[in-house]
Each structure stands twice: as C-alpha cells, then as structure tokens.
C-alpha cells in the first residue's frame, strides 16, 4: 500500500508551477483585495496566507500572460460554530510588468476539515472551450491524515478571463482519487480513479462539450509469510459528456469533488 500512496502523491506534485516574474507587487495587490473582500463579508479573524504557497505559471497559449494564484485560509463564524475555508485569488498578469489584467477572488474553494487541501497547481493545457475562448485550470489536491483509511483527491476548476474579470466555467471536477481501508501496515483494499478531459467538437450553448473518461483501478495488499503482496487490476472505464448550461458546465455526481462549496 505504501508504494501506491507515494506514487500517487508524486504524480500529482509533478505538475507544480514555477515562478514566472517578480510577483511581489502583484501578490501584495491580491492580498489587499482579499482583505477588502473578507472585510465586506464580515469575516473576522486572521487570514492565513501561508496555508499553501502562492503560485505562478506562464500561460503559453496566451502570449505575454501568466496566471498567478494567492491561496489563503480563513474562518467564518456561523451561529455557535466555526467553519474553516480555503480561498484563492486568481489573476491574469502581464508576464513582463507583473501588472494585473484580470482578477477573481473566491473565498470558499473548499472547506477545511478532516480532509485538508495540501497544494494548488496551475494547468495551462489548451482547453479550447469555444472558437474564441481558451480556459486554464487550477488543480486542488487534498487528503486526510489516516493511515488505515486514507483518502486523497485532486479536482480541477476551469476559468476563462473576461476583460477585467475571470469566470469559472468548471467547478470541482475530480481528476483523481485514492481511498480504501487497511490495517495501517500491509493489509489494504481500495481503489484509484483517474480522469482525463478531452474537448468535443459538438457545441451546446456556444461552448464545446467536454468528454471526461474515468478509469478505476482496484488495489489489494496482503501479508504472505512476512512479505507484503500488492495486486492491481483495472475494473472499468467510463465516459461522460459534459455540457455548458449557460453559466457553467454541469458536473455529474460521479465526478464531483466531495468537499467543494459550490
């Protein structure tokens, strides 16, 4: 089980973004925007800008532009209880000057509970969702802390710049999961799921449909005379066609993240 666990994390983190320019002025502007937004929502308490490091990546399909992320954690009091959230400010910036051209601040990307967000990565694959629009992605990786009953999940949001704003067109589409039950040592039974996204030539509401293929692999590990034996086999592969409803792509229940707040 341990070897699967390590491989899965490595495969997710290999997409980590890299620094693309002097981000300090733009990050300072994003932090000011976050403070103003949370203040207007009457959210009290400190803002945790260290929960996940900021991220920046050049956007190859958009000449001279980069994508910049500033994650943050915050707490909102609801009655007698408190809810913890991961928020994220996203900006499209001029790669040479660092000037912000488009911006969105999402205060509730996921709830922070037993399952915690661990990393964000920028996906600049060419998601051409219409003849005029190319989307970019933000992948969120989260996991629990259980060794006996591990859970890991990565999901993607897709965004499209619209003048000075950024619109989210895909929310909480799961791209990979790992979960199961074990004894904390060798014995384990669980599964991995991996999804791929393709652009369909068919159009609905002026945007191309998305074809999501999800593959499921069963994992079984057991002790045999002191040796940990691991078995893997693919169970099935399913395809989903996702269409735009005029505001966002409609994500079926089977492909939705368990902890997004949309």
Secondary structure, DSSP 8 states (H G I E B T S, - for coil): -HHHHHHHHHHHHTT-----S--HHHHHHHHHHHHHHHHHTT--S--BTTSS--EEEE-TTSTTEEEEEEEEEEEEEETTEEEEEEEEEEEEEETTT--EEEEEEEEEEEE-SSSEEEEEEEEEEEEEEETTEEEEEEEEEEE---SSS-EEEEEEEEEEEETTEEEEEEEEEEEEEEEEEE-SSS-EEEEEEEEEEEEEEEEETTEEEEEEEEEEEEEEEEEETTEEEEEEEEEEEEEEEE-B-SSSB---GGGB-SSB--
